[in-house]
């Protein structure tokens, strides 16, 4: 196992097993960049950690079931199922906070992390945001 795989596994563990923001902070380079479907482009470790704080508070007992794991050079790639119950407040990209829906979610996604000197410098997260919001019951019943 290479450095990228080890760092990605530690990130997954910190997000699901312990929700430890200090560990998450240490896994990202200070000038890291992340791309997410719901928040877009995030610059800097502090902004990325804040993103993960809101997610781990909204789904505090989430799990990740890996389906495929790869490592190519300095990059680790995971595809899997992220699932959990929304028991914490949900922060929306517009700054609004919604109360917990108490609904279960099960979302297939892909994470890609590029690692330099033991820290993530570039992180990409892909999941179907509409599926996520729909499972939480946050989409209108009728199409527009």
Sine and cosine of phi, psi and omega as CSV:
sin_phi,cos_phi,sin_psi,cos_psi,sin_omega,cos_omega
0.00,0.00,0.72,-0.69,0.01,-1.00
-1.00,-0.03,0.03,-1.00,-0.04,-1.00
-0.88,0.48,-0.68,0.74,-0.02,-1.00
-0.88,0.47,-0.69,0.72,0.00,-1.00
-0.90,0.45,-0.69,0.72,0.00,-1.00
-0.88,0.48,-0.71,0.70,-0.01,-1.00
-0.91,0.42,-0.69,0.73,0.02,-1.00
-0.88,0.47,-0.67,0.74,0.02,-1.00
-0.90,0.44,-0.62,0.78,0.04,-1.00
-0.91,0.41,-0.62,0.79,0.05,-1.00
-0.90,0.44,-0.74,0.67,0.01,-1.00
-0.85,0.52,-0.69,0.72,0.03,-1.00
-0.89,0.46,-0.71,0.70,-0.01,-1.00
-0.89,0.45,-0.57,0.82,-0.03,-1.00
-0.98,0.22,-0.49,0.87,-0.11,-0.99
-0.94,-0.35,-0.65,0.76,-0.07,-1.00
-0.99,0.15,-0.66,0.75,-0.16,-0.99
-0.84,-0.54,-0.33,0.95,-0.12,-0.99
0.74,0.67,0.74,0.67,-0.08,-1.00
-1.00,-0.08,0.97,-0.23,-0.04,-1.00
-0.91,0.41,-0.49,0.87,0.03,-1.00
-0.92,0.39,-0.65,0.76,0.06,-1.00
-0.91,0.41,-0.70,0.72,0.02,-1.00
-0.85,0.52,-0.72,0.70,0.01,-1.00
-0.84,0.55,-0.69,0.72,-0.04,-1.00
-0.94,0.35,-0.35,0.94,-0.04,-1.00
-0.99,0.13,-0.26,0.97,-0.01,-1.00
-0.96,-0.27,0.63,-0.78,0.14,-0.99
-0.92,0.38,0.47,-0.88,-0.02,-1.00
-0.83,0.56,-0.60,0.80,-0.03,-1.00
-0.97,-0.22,0.42,0.91,-0.02,-1.00
-0.87,0.49,0.42,-0.91,0.07,-1.00
-0.83,-0.55,0.67,-0.75,0.04,-1.00
-0.76,-0.65,0.51,-0.86,0.07,-1.00
-0.82,-0.58,0.80,-0.60,0.02,-1.00
-0.75,-0.66,0.43,-0.90,-0.01,-1.00
-0.92,0.39,-0.49,0.87,-0.10,-0.99
-1.00,-0.09,-0.51,0.86,-0.02,-1.00
-0.94,-0.34,-0.15,0.99,-0.01,-1.00
0.96,0.26,-0.66,-0.75,-0.08,-1.00
-1.00,0.00,0.81,-0.58,0.02,-1.00
-0.91,-0.41,0.74,-0.67,-0.01,-1.00
-0.92,-0.40,0.78,-0.62,0.09,-1.00
1.00,-0.05,0.57,-0.82,-0.02,-1.00
-0.82,0.58,-0.69,0.72,-0.06,-1.00
-0.88,0.47,-0.66,0.75,0.02,-1.00
-0.93,0.38,-0.59,0.81,0.03,-1.00
-0.93,0.36,-0.69,0.72,0.04,-1.00
-0.88,0.47,-0.63,0.78,0.04,-1.00
-0.89,0.46,-0.64,0.77,0.07,-1.00
-0.85,0.53,-0.75,0.66,-0.01,-1.00
-0.92,0.39,-0.53,0.85,0.06,-1.00
-0.86,0.50,-0.73,0.68,-0.03,-1.00
-0.91,0.43,-0.61,0.79,0.01,-1.00
-0.93,0.36,-0.68,0.73,-0.03,-1.00
-0.95,0.31,-0.44,0.90,0.10,-1.00
-0.97,0.25,-0.58,0.81,0.01,-1.00
-0.95,0.32,-0.57,0.82,-0.03,-1.00
-0.75,-0.66,0.94,0.33,-0.18,-0.98
-0.92,0.39,-0.37,0.93,-0.02,-1.00
-0.90,-0.43,0.56,0.83,-0.03,-1.00
-0.92,0.40,0.43,-0.90,0.06,-1.00
-0.79,-0.61,0.34,-0.94,0.07,-1.00
-0.77,-0.64,0.85,-0.53,0.05,-1.00
-0.97,-0.24,0.96,-0.29,-0.02,-1.00
-0.94,0.35,0.68,-0.74,0.09,-1.00
-0.96,-0.29,-0.65,0.76,0.03,-1.00
-0.59,-0.81,0.69,-0.72,0.06,-1.00
-0.74,-0.67,0.74,-0.67,-0.03,-1.00
-0.71,-0.71,0.39,-0.92,0.15,-0.99
-0.62,-0.78,0.81,-0.58,0.02,-1.00
-0.76,-0.65,0.95,-0.31,-0.02,-1.00
0.87,0.50,-0.86,-0.51,-0.04,-1.00
-0.99,-0.10,0.31,0.95,-0.07,-1.00
-0.81,-0.59,0.73,-0.68,0.09,-1.00
-0.94,-0.34,0.63,-0.78,-0.02,-1.00
-0.77,-0.64,0.77,-0.64,0.07,-1.00
-0.82,-0.57,0.69,-0.73,0.20,-0.98
-0.87,-0.49,0.71,-0.71,-0.01,-1.00
-0.15,-0.99,-0.11,-0.99,-0.02,-1.00
-0.94,-0.35,0.86,-0.51,0.07,-1.00
-0.99,-0.16,0.81,-0.58,-0.01,-1.00
-0.61,-0.79,0.38,-0.92,0.01,-1.00
0.18,-0.98,0.00,-1.00,0.01,-1.00
-0.93,-0.37,0.71,-0.71,0.02,-1.00
-0.98,0.18,1.00,-0.05,-0.01,-1.00
-0.94,-0.34,0.00,1.00,0.02,-1.00
-0.85,-0.53,0.21,-0.98,0.00,-1.00
-0.87,0.50,0.57,-0.82,-0.02,-1.00
-0.95,-0.33,0.88,-0.47,0.01,-1.00
-1.00,0.07,0.84,-0.54,0.04,-1.00
-1.00,0.01,0.41,-0.91,-0.02,-1.00
-0.84,0.54,-0.43,0.90,-0.01,-1.00
-0.99,0.12,0.07,1.00,0.02,-1.00
1.00,-0.08,-0.25,0.97,0.03,-1.00
-0.94,0.35,0.56,-0.83,0.04,-1.00
-0.90,-0.44,0.77,-0.64,0.02,-1.00
-0.96,-0.28,0.57,-0.82,0.07,-1.00
-0.93,0.38,0.34,-0.94,0.01,-1.00
-0.84,0.54,0.62,-0.78,0.04,-1.00
-1.00,0.00,-0.30,0.95,-0.08,-1.00
0.90,0.43,0.25,0.97,-0.02,-1.00
-1.00,-0.06,0.51,-0.86,0.07,-1.00
-0.99,0.13,0.60,-0.80,0.11,-0.99
-0.81,-0.59,0.45,-0.90,0.06,-1.00
-0.54,-0.84,0.97,-0.26,-0.15,-0.99
-0.84,-0.54,0.75,-0.66,0.11,-0.99
-1.00,0.06,0.70,-0.71,-0.02,-1.00
-0.49,-0.87,0.12,-0.99,0.03,-1.00
-0.74,-0.68,0.72,-0.70,0.09,-1.00
-0.89,-0.45,0.67,-0.75,0.07,-1.00
-0.75,-0.66,0.83,-0.55,-0.01,-1.00
-0.79,-0.61,0.81,-0.58,0.11,-0.99
-0.98,-0.20,0.77,-0.64,-0.15,-0.99
-0.88,-0.48,0.71,-0.70,0.12,-0.99
-0.74,-0.67,0.75,-0.66,0.03,-1.00
0.78,0.62,0.64,0.77,0.10,-1.00
0.99,0.15,0.11,0.99,-0.01,-1.00
-0.73,-0.68,0.52,-0.86,0.02,-1.00
-0.96,0.28,0.81,-0.58,0.03,-1.00
-0.96,-0.28,-0.42,0.91,-0.01,-1.00
-0.60,-0.80,0.82,-0.57,-0.06,-1.00
-0.74,-0.67,0.70,-0.71,0.02,-1.00
-0.75,-0.66,0.76,-0.65,0.01,-1.00
-0.85,-0.53,0.78,-0.63,0.01,-1.00
-0.82,-0.57,0.80,-0.59,0.15,-0.99
-0.40,-0.92,0.30,-0.95,-0.02,-1.00
-0.99,0.14,0.98,-0.20,-0.06,-1.00
-0.89,0.45,-0.58,0.81,0.01,-1.00
-0.92,0.39,-0.62,0.79,0.07,-1.00
-0.89,0.45,-0.69,0.72,0.03,-1.00
-0.85,0.53,-0.78,0.62,-0.01,-1.00
-0.91,0.42,-0.61,0.79,0.03,-1.00
-0.90,0.45,-0.69,0.73,0.01,-1.00
-0.91,0.41,-0.47,0.88,0.05,-1.00
-0.99,0.15,-0.10,0.99,-0.02,-1.00
0.97,0.23,0.46,0.89,-0.09,-1.00
-0.97,-0.23,0.13,0.99,0.05,-1.00
-0.96,-0.26,0.51,-0.86,0.04,-1.00
-0.91,0.42,0.50,-0.86,0.01,-1.00
-0.93,0.37,-0.58,0.82,-0.06,-1.00
-0.99,-0.15,0.65,-0.76,0.09,-1.00
-0.92,0.38,0.42,-0.91,-0.03,-1.00
-0.94,0.33,0.00,0.00,0.00,0.00
